[in-house]
Amino acid sequence: MNAPVTARGPLIVRLCNWVGEAVLSLPTLTLLAQQGYELHLVGKRWAQSLFEGHGWQVHVRPARRGDAIAQLKALRRTLSDRDRHFSRRPNYLLFTSSFSSALEGRLAGLRPAGYSRDGRGLLLAHGVPYQAGLHAADDYWRIGTHFAGVHGPRPTALGLQPSTTHQSKAQHLMHAHGLAEDQFVILCPFSGAADTTGKKHWPPFLQLANTLHREGVTTVLCPGPGEETQAHADYPNAVILEGVDLGTYAALSQHARCTVSNDTGPGHLAAAAGGRLVSVLGPDAADMWLAQGEHVTLLRPQQGWPSLEDALGAIGRRRTA
């Protein structure tokens, strides 16, 4: 890869709307920062916690489109006052692929850059040729390297860095609940709001939790908003940690024996932070969304779901690196 270039100036980056997608864009964000861009990320509120350890500025995007455009206009004025070249170059990098996200940028007076597809090519100041069939992490990597004019393979490790505050919170939770290093298993049995049919939900999760409990293994759940009641009802023997932010969740995964997750955001989070992940995948799992990381075990049979025995065997393998 080319040598890093310093002081390229501010760059606004529109993040995707799901935790897993944002996590998979981490290598590209890191690359852009290394190339000298001052990153201003625009995304969901949870992105502030997710990226706190990296020091990037995160601006929470308003829900209403008019307010979102006004936010971008205000950010454009602020950054233009600081950098007289800001408005002369492509300055709004889109990890999203929608027409509307490019249009919002144009209406805000920005110069968007991103994949030239879905009829938005005329809205872009810098178009990236789309390549079908890539993993999502490589999709973002292609956008970032093309934009920055650099070449090189994407790192295997995603490199999520929980902040010092998040590490401290994780240690406090472990101490308060008697969780010893490498002696507890995080379970992620929920499949996210987008999975309205339950097609990502691994059926033996309850059996796994009960089996681990009988074997004396402590299990931990960190339910998201709206999942708390079901977590307490279905997993009475587990340690239920409510209200855990994403940065603290990532830090906890670094101290767990492993995380067992459906094909959903928390699994990507654990893998990105370098924790051990056992990813239980069903027949509808898409190749482009497979978890990435150095300590990932993908359980994905040719037909149907992984068995309980498959998961117990994967959990039994302790991390050696």
HUWOSUL-V431756 format. One record per residue. N is the residue number from 0. RES is the residue in three letters. NEAR is the number of other C-alpha atoms within 10 Angstrom. Layout:
BEGIN
N:RES:NEAR, N:RES:NEAR
END
This chain:
BEGIN
0:MET:9, 1:ASN:9, 2:ALA:8, 3:PRO:13, 4:VAL:13, 5:THR:12, 6:ALA:12, 7:ARG:15, 8:GLY:16, 9:PRO:20, 10:LEU:22, 11:ILE:25, 12:VAL:22, 13:ARG:22, 14:LEU:22, 15:CYS:20, 16:ASN:14, 17:TRP:16, 18:VAL:20, 19:GLY:22, 20:GLU:20, 21:ALA:23, 22:VAL:29, 23:LEU:28, 24:SER:21, 25:LEU:21, 26:PRO:23, 27:THR:23, 28:LEU:22, 29:THR:18, 30:LEU:19, 31:LEU:23, 32:ALA:20, 33:GLN:15, 34:GLN:20, 35:GLY:17, 36:TYR:20, 37:GLU:18, 38:LEU:19, 39:HIS:18, 40:LEU:23, 41:VAL:24, 42:GLY:20, 43:LYS:20, 44:ARG:13, 45:TRP:16, 46:ALA:24, 47:GLN:21, 48:SER:17, 49:LEU:25, 50:PHE:22, 51:GLU:20, 52:GLY:17, 53:HIS:16, 54:GLY:11, 55:TRP:16, 56:GLN:16, 57:VAL:23, 58:HIS:20, 59:VAL:16, 60:ARG:19, 61:PRO:16, 62:ALA:9, 63:ARG:8, 64:ARG:13, 65:GLY:12, 66:ASP:12, 67:ALA:18, 68:ILE:21, 69:ALA:15, 70:GLN:17, 71:LEU:23, 72:LYS:19, 73:ALA:13, 74:LEU:17, 75:ARG:23, 76:ARG:16, 77:THR:11, 78:LEU:20, 79:SER:15, 80:ASP:12, 81:ARG:12, 82:ASP:12, 83:ARG:10, 84:HIS:14, 85:PHE:20, 86:SER:16, 87:ARG:10, 88:ARG:14, 89:PRO:19, 90:ASN:23, 91:TYR:27, 92:LEU:26, 93:LEU:24, 94:PHE:24, 95:THR:18, 96:SER:15, 97:SER:14, 98:PHE:15, 99:SER:12, 100:SER:18, 101:ALA:26, 102:LEU:18, 103:GLU:20, 104:GLY:25, 105:ARG:19, 106:LEU:15, 107:ALA:19, 108:GLY:15, 109:LEU:27, 110:ARG:21, 111:PRO:27, 112:ALA:26, 113:GLY:29, 114:TYR:26, 115:SER:18, 116:ARG:15, 117:ASP:9, 118:GLY:9, 119:ARG:18, 120:GLY:19, 121:LEU:12, 122:LEU:21, 123:LEU:23, 124:ALA:17, 125:HIS:21, 126:GLY:20, 127:VAL:18, 128:PRO:14, 129:TYR:14, 130:GLN:10, 131:ALA:7, 132:GLY:10, 133:LEU:14, 134:HIS:17, 135:ALA:18, 136:ALA:24, 137:ASP:19, 138:ASP:20, 139:TYR:26, 140:TRP:26, 141:ARG:25, 142:ILE:22, 143:GLY:26, 144:THR:20, 145:HIS:16, 146:PHE:17, 147:ALA:16, 148:GLY:11, 149:VAL:16, 150:HIS:13, 151:GLY:10, 152:PRO:10, 153:ARG:16, 154:PRO:12, 155:THR:11, 156:ALA:16, 157:LEU:24, 158:GLY:18, 159:LEU:25, 160:GLN:20, 161:PRO:25, 162:SER:20, 163:THR:14, 164:THR:14, 165:HIS:24, 166:GLN:21, 167:SER:14, 168:LYS:19, 169:ALA:23, 170:GLN:18, 171:HIS:13, 172:LEU:16, 173:MET:17, 174:HIS:11, 175:ALA:9, 176:HIS:12, 177:GLY:12, 178:LEU:21, 179:ALA:14, 180:GLU:13, 181:ASP:14, 182:GLN:14, 183:PHE:23, 184:VAL:25, 185:ILE:27, 186:LEU:24, 187:CYS:25, 188:PRO:25, 189:PHE:24, 190:SER:20, 191:GLY:18, 192:ALA:10, 193:ALA:10, 194:ASP:12, 195:THR:9, 196:THR:9, 197:GLY:13, 198:LYS:16, 199:LYS:23, 200:HIS:22, 201:TRP:23, 202:PRO:17, 203:PRO:16, 204:PHE:22, 205:LEU:15, 206:GLN:11, 207:LEU:19, 208:ALA:24, 209:ASN:17, 210:THR:14, 211:LEU:19, 212:HIS:14, 213:ARG:11, 214:GLU:9, 215:GLY:11, 216:VAL:16, 217:THR:20, 218:THR:23, 219:VAL:23, 220:LEU:22, 221:CYS:22, 222:PRO:22, 223:GLY:18, 224:PRO:10, 225:GLY:9, 226:GLU:13, 227:GLU:16, 228:THR:10, 229:GLN:12, 230:ALA:22, 231:HIS:15, 232:ALA:9, 233:ASP:12, 234:TYR:17, 235:PRO:12, 236:ASN:16, 237:ALA:21, 238:VAL:19, 239:ILE:17, 240:LEU:16, 241:GLU:14, 242:GLY:12, 243:VAL:19, 244:ASP:16, 245:LEU:25, 246:GLY:28, 247:THR:23, 248:TYR:25, 249:ALA:29, 250:ALA:27, 251:LEU:27, 252:SER:27, 253:GLN:23, 254:HIS:23, 255:ALA:23, 256:ARG:24, 257:CYS:28, 258:THR:29, 259:VAL:25, 260:SER:26, 261:ASN:26, 262:ASP:28, 263:THR:27, 264:GLY:21, 265:PRO:31, 266:GLY:30, 267:HIS:29, 268:LEU:30, 269:ALA:33, 270:ALA:30, 271:ALA:31, 272:ALA:25, 273:GLY:23, 274:GLY:26, 275:ARG:28, 276:LEU:32, 277:VAL:26, 278:SER:27, 279:VAL:29, 280:LEU:24, 281:GLY:22, 282:PRO:14, 283:ASP:11, 284:ALA:15, 285:ALA:11, 286:ASP:11, 287:MET:13, 288:TRP:17, 289:LEU:21, 290:ALA:27, 291:GLN:24, 292:GLY:22, 293:GLU:16, 294:HIS:20, 295:VAL:22, 296:THR:19, 297:LEU:17, 298:LEU:17, 299:ARG:17, 300:PRO:14, 301:GLN:9, 302:GLN:8, 303:GLY:11, 304:TRP:19, 305:PRO:21, 306:SER:17, 307:LEU:17, 308:GLU:11, 309:ASP:15, 310:ALA:20, 311:LEU:14, 312:GLY:10, 313:ALA:17, 314:ILE:20, 315:GLY:10, 316:ARG:11, 317:ARG:11, 318:ARG:12, 319:THR:5, 320:ALA:5
END
